[in-house]
Amino acid sequence: VQLQASGGGLVQAGGSLRLSCAASGHTFSSFKMGWFRQAPGKEREFVASITWRIVYADSVKGRFTISRDNAKNTVYLHMNSLKPEDTAVYYCAAGSITGVKYDYWGQGTQVTVSS
């Protein structure tokens, strides 16, 4: 599975961005999809995931929305009310829908939120 993330950029606090992650190589609908992020000097952290249910990190609940379009083999992360602490490299990931870990990772896209 190859994952290509896009949509990052520079935005002011309170603004919005939509990240996209296009998948190829396998049946997209059979995978769980997730978004993670890593800020400078910090460990990578979970942001959101989507299978038959959706899970969010507490830090993004009510502001971020994960969605997927299986016809386009794409997962999205809609980010609203962005804060400077959301600044990070965002990664999409894919894994077995019945498993725990993520086996495939995209290259990351930079999101910078200015105050």
Accessible surface in RSA format (square Angstrom, percent):
REM  Atomic radii and reference values for relative SASA: ProtOr
REM  Chains: A
REM  Algorithm: Lee & Richards
REM  Probe-radius: 1.40
REM  Slices: 20
REM RES _ NUM      All-atoms   Total-Side   Main-Chain    Non-polar    All polar
REM                ABS   REL    ABS   REL    ABS   REL    ABS   REL    ABS   REL
RES VAL A   1    29.74  19.6   4.28   3.9  25.46  61.3   4.28   3.7  25.46  69.0
RES GLN A   2   116.79  65.3 111.75  81.7   5.04  12.0  60.03 127.8  56.76  43.0
RES LEU A   3    15.56   8.7   0.21   0.1  15.36  38.6   1.17   0.8  14.39  38.7
RES GLN A   4   108.16  60.5 106.26  77.7   1.90   4.5  44.23  94.2  63.93  48.5
RES ALA A   5     3.12   2.9   0.00   0.0   3.12   7.1   0.00   0.0   3.12   8.3
RES SER A   6    57.47  48.6  53.64  71.6   3.84   8.8  38.25  81.5  19.22  26.9
RES GLY A   7    37.01  45.6   0.00   N/A  37.01  45.6  24.39  66.9  12.62  28.3
RES GLY A   8    29.45  36.3   0.00   N/A  29.45  36.3   2.49   6.8  26.96  60.4
RES GLY A   9    29.86  36.8   0.00   N/A  29.86  36.8  29.73  81.6   0.13   0.3
RES LEU A  10   133.38  74.3 100.21  71.7  33.16  83.4 100.21  70.4  33.16  89.2
RES VAL A  11    24.25  16.0  18.47  16.7   5.79  13.9  24.25  21.1   0.00   0.0
RES GLN A  12   135.79  75.9 133.80  97.8   1.99   4.7  36.35  77.4  99.43  75.4
RES ALA A  13    50.15  46.1  26.97  41.6  23.18  52.7  27.29  38.4  22.86  60.6
RES GLY A  14    54.70  67.5   0.00   N/A  54.70  67.5  29.33  80.5  25.37  56.8
RES GLY A  15    21.76  26.8   0.00   N/A  21.76  26.8  20.96  57.5   0.80   1.8
RES SER A  16    63.25  53.4  44.45  59.3  18.80  43.3  28.78  61.3  34.48  48.3
RES LEU A  17    39.08  21.8  30.15  21.6   8.93  22.5  37.11  26.1   1.97   5.3
RES ARG A  18   127.56  53.6 113.03  57.6  14.53  34.6  26.99  36.9 100.57  61.0
RES LEU A  19     0.00   0.0   0.00   0.0   0.00   0.0   0.00   0.0   0.00   0.0
RES SER A  20    22.49  19.0  22.49  30.0   0.00   0.0  13.98  29.8   8.51  11.9
RES CYS A  21     0.00   0.0   0.00   0.0   0.00   0.0   0.00   0.0   0.00   0.0
RES ALA A  22    50.45  46.4  46.90  72.4   3.55   8.1  47.10  66.3   3.35   8.9
RES ALA A  23    11.73  10.8   4.14   6.4   7.58  17.2   4.65   6.5   7.08  18.7
RES SER A  24    56.34  47.6  54.01  72.1   2.33   5.4  43.26  92.1  13.08  18.3
RES GLY A  25    56.33  69.5   0.00   N/A  56.33  69.5  26.26  72.1  30.08  67.4
RES HIS A  26   111.46  60.9  91.85  63.8  19.61  50.2  56.75  58.5  54.70  63.7
RES THR A  27    90.77  64.6  80.63  81.7  10.14  24.2  49.74  66.8  41.03  62.0
RES PHE A  28     7.78   3.9   2.38   1.5   5.40  14.1   4.83   2.9   2.95   8.4
RES SER A  29    57.68  48.7  41.90  55.9  15.78  36.3  21.00  44.7  36.67  51.4
RES SER A  30    56.63  47.8  44.31  59.1  12.31  28.4  41.94  89.3  14.68  20.6
RES PHE A  31    26.90  13.5  26.90  16.7   0.00   0.0  26.90  16.3   0.00   0.0
RES LYS A  32    17.50   8.5  17.50  10.7   0.00   0.0   9.61   8.7   7.88   8.4
RES MET A  33     0.52   0.3   0.52   0.3   0.00   0.0   0.00   0.0   0.52   0.7
RES GLY A  34     0.00   0.0   0.00   N/A   0.00   0.0   0.00   0.0   0.00   0.0
RES TRP A  35     0.00   0.0   0.00   0.0   0.00   0.0   0.00   0.0   0.00   0.0
RES PHE A  36    25.12  12.6  25.12  15.6   0.00   0.0  25.12  15.2   0.00   0.0
RES ARG A  37    13.83   5.8  13.83   7.0   0.00   0.0   1.88   2.6  11.95   7.2
RES GLN A  38    71.67  40.1  68.09  49.8   3.58   8.5  10.76  22.9  60.91  46.2
RES ALA A  39    22.19  20.4  18.64  28.8   3.54   8.1  19.10  26.9   3.09   8.2
RES PRO A  40   116.54  84.9  88.22  80.4  28.32 102.9 101.40  83.7  15.14  94.1
RES GLY A  41    92.46 114.0   0.00   N/A  92.46 114.0  45.52 124.9  46.95 105.1
RES LYS A  42   140.24  68.4 128.52  78.9  11.72  27.9  81.51  73.4  58.73  62.6
RES GLU A  43   154.78  88.9 141.92 107.4  12.87  30.6  58.05 112.3  96.74  79.0
RES ARG A  44   118.52  49.8  93.22  47.5  25.31  60.3  13.56  18.5 104.96  63.6
RES GLU A  45    80.23  46.1  75.10  56.8   5.12  12.2  30.72  59.4  49.50  40.4
RES PHE A  46    64.99  32.5  55.33  34.3   9.66  25.1  55.33  33.5   9.66  27.6
RES VAL A  47     0.58   0.4   0.46   0.4   0.12   0.3   0.58   0.5   0.00   0.0
RES ALA A  48     0.00   0.0   0.00   0.0   0.00   0.0   0.00   0.0   0.00   0.0
RES SER A  49    15.49  13.1  15.49  20.7   0.00   0.0   2.68   5.7  12.81  17.9
RES ILE A  50    14.20   8.1  14.08  10.5   0.12   0.3  14.19  10.2   0.01   0.0
RES THR A  51    33.90  24.1  15.62  15.8  18.28  43.6  13.41  18.0  20.49  31.0
RES TRP A  52   190.87  76.6 149.14  72.2  41.74  98.0 144.01  76.8  46.86  76.0
RES ARG A  53   153.28  64.4 145.57  74.2   7.70  18.3  49.19  67.2 104.08  63.1
RES ILE A  54    81.85  46.6  54.51  40.6  27.34  65.9  54.51  39.3  27.34  74.2
RES VAL A  55    50.50  33.2  47.28  42.8   3.21   7.7  50.50  43.9   0.00   0.0
RES TYR A  56    48.69  22.7  38.85  22.1   9.84  25.6  33.42  25.1  15.27  18.8
RES ALA A  57    22.23  20.4  14.74  22.7   7.49  17.0  22.23  31.3   0.00   0.0
RES ASP A  58   119.57  83.8  97.28  96.8  22.30  52.7  37.89  89.2  81.68  81.5
RES SER A  59    62.73  53.0  40.43  54.0  22.29  51.4  49.40 105.2  13.32  18.7
RES VAL A  60     0.37   0.2   0.37   0.3   0.00   0.0   0.37   0.3   0.00   0.0
RES LYS A  61   120.25  58.7 101.59  62.3  18.67  44.4  56.92  51.2  63.33  67.5
RES GLY A  62    87.48 107.9   0.00   N/A  87.48 107.9  44.55 122.3  42.93  96.2
RES ARG A  63    30.59  12.8  26.49  13.5   4.10   9.8  24.66  33.7   5.93   3.6
RES PHE A  64     5.13   2.6   0.00   0.0   5.13  13.4   0.00   0.0   5.13  14.7
RES THR A  65    67.62  48.1  67.62  68.6   0.00   0.0  40.55  54.5  27.07  40.9
RES ILE A  66     1.88   1.1   0.00   0.0   1.88   4.5   0.00   0.0   1.88   5.1
RES SER A  67    36.93  31.2  35.77  47.7   1.16   2.7  32.81  69.9   4.12   5.8
RES ARG A  68    48.55  20.4  21.53  11.0  27.02  64.3  18.85  25.8  29.70  18.0
RES ASP A  69    44.71  31.3  40.60  40.4   4.11   9.7  14.22  33.5  30.50  30.4
RES ASN A  70    71.45  49.3  56.59  54.7  14.86  35.8  20.46  49.2  50.99  49.3
RES ALA A  71   102.61  94.3  56.57  87.3  46.04 104.7  68.83  96.9  33.78  89.5
RES LYS A  72   139.21  67.9 119.11  73.1  20.10  47.9  73.10  65.8  66.10  70.4
RES ASN A  73    50.16  34.6  50.16  48.5   0.00   0.0   7.32  17.6  42.84  41.4
RES THR A  74    13.61   9.7  13.61  13.8   0.00   0.0   4.80   6.5   8.80  13.3
RES VAL A  75     0.00   0.0   0.00   0.0   0.00   0.0   0.00   0.0   0.00   0.0
RES TYR A  76    30.00  14.0  30.00  17.1   0.00   0.0  16.35  12.3  13.65  16.8
RES LEU A  77     0.00   0.0   0.00   0.0   0.00   0.0   0.00   0.0   0.00   0.0
RES HIS A  78    61.40  33.6  61.37  42.7   0.03   0.1  36.26  37.4  25.14  29.3
RES MET A  79     0.42   0.2   0.00   0.0   0.42   1.0   0.00   0.0   0.42   0.6
RES ASN A  80    70.56  48.7  70.56  68.2   0.00   0.0  16.48  39.7  54.08  52.3
RES SER A  81    59.21  50.0  54.48  72.7   4.72  10.9  19.45  41.4  39.76  55.7
RES LEU A  82     2.39   1.3   0.00   0.0   2.39   6.0   0.00   0.0   2.39   6.4
RES LYS A  83    85.37  41.6  84.85  52.1   0.53   1.3  39.05  35.1  46.32  49.3
RES PRO A  84    53.86  39.3  46.82  42.7   7.04  25.6  47.20  39.0   6.67  41.4
RES GLU A  85   121.30  69.6  95.56  72.3  25.74  61.3  61.41 118.8  59.88  48.9
RES ASP A  86     0.02   0.0   0.02   0.0   0.00   0.0   0.00   0.0   0.02   0.0
RES THR A  87    32.71  23.3  29.90  30.3   2.80   6.7  27.86  37.4   4.84   7.3
RES ALA A  88     2.32   2.1   2.01   3.1   0.31   0.7   2.32   3.3   0.00   0.0
RES VAL A  89    41.52  27.3  41.37  37.5   0.15   0.4  41.37  35.9   0.15   0.4
RES TYR A  90     0.00   0.0   0.00   0.0   0.00   0.0   0.00   0.0   0.00   0.0
RES TYR A  91    48.00  22.4  48.00  27.3   0.00   0.0  18.88  14.2  29.11  35.9
RES CYS A  92     0.00   0.0   0.00   0.0   0.00   0.0   0.00   0.0   0.00   0.0
RES ALA A  93     0.00   0.0   0.00   0.0   0.00   0.0   0.00   0.0   0.00   0.0
RES ALA A  94     0.75   0.7   0.75   1.2   0.00   0.0   0.75   1.1   0.00   0.0
RES GLY A  95     0.00   0.0   0.00   N/A   0.00   0.0   0.00   0.0   0.00   0.0
RES SER A  96    49.79  42.1  44.46  59.3   5.33  12.3  35.22  75.0  14.56  20.4
RES ILE A  97    54.67  31.1  47.54  35.4   7.13  17.2  47.54  34.2   7.13  19.3
RES THR A  98   123.46  87.8  86.35  87.5  37.11  88.4  71.44  96.0  52.02  78.6
RES GLY A  99    34.35  42.4   0.00   N/A  34.35  42.4  22.58  62.0  11.77  26.4
RES VAL A 100   141.61  93.2 125.02 113.2  16.59  40.0 128.29 111.5  13.32  36.1
RES LYS A 101   149.69  73.0 142.09  87.2   7.59  18.1  91.82  82.6  57.87  61.6
RES TYR A 102    36.74  17.2  21.92  12.5  14.83  38.6  17.64  13.3  19.10  23.5
RES ASP A 103    68.53  48.0  39.48  39.3  29.05  68.7  19.54  46.0  49.00  48.9
RES TYR A 104    76.98  35.9  73.59  41.9   3.39   8.8  39.20  29.5  37.78  46.6
RES TRP A 105    86.77  34.8  57.02  27.6  29.76  69.9  46.76  24.9  40.01  64.9
RES GLY A 106     8.56  10.6   0.00   N/A   8.56  10.6   1.72   4.7   6.84  15.3
RES GLN A 107   100.85  56.4  69.34  50.7  31.51  75.0  69.56 148.1  31.29  23.7
RES GLY A 108    12.39  15.3   0.00   N/A  12.39  15.3   0.54   1.5  11.85  26.5
RES THR A 109    18.34  13.0  12.62  12.8   5.72  13.6   7.75  10.4  10.59  16.0
RES GLN A 110    85.95  48.1  76.60  56.0   9.34  22.2  49.23 104.8  36.72  27.8
RES VAL A 111     0.00   0.0   0.00   0.0   0.00   0.0   0.00   0.0   0.00   0.0
RES THR A 112    47.48  33.8  47.48  48.1   0.00   0.0  36.31  48.8  11.17  16.9
RES VAL A 113     6.96   4.6   0.00   0.0   6.96  16.8   0.00   0.0   6.96  18.9
RES SER A 114    41.88  35.4  35.25  47.0   6.63  15.3  35.18  74.9   6.70   9.4
RES SER A 115   130.85 110.6  68.37  91.2  62.48 143.9  55.49 118.2  75.35 105.6
END  Absolute sums over single chains surface
CHAIN  1 A     6044.3       4621.0       1423.4       3307.5       2736.8
END  Absolute sums over all chains
TOTAL          6044.3       4621.0       1423.4       3307.5       2736.8
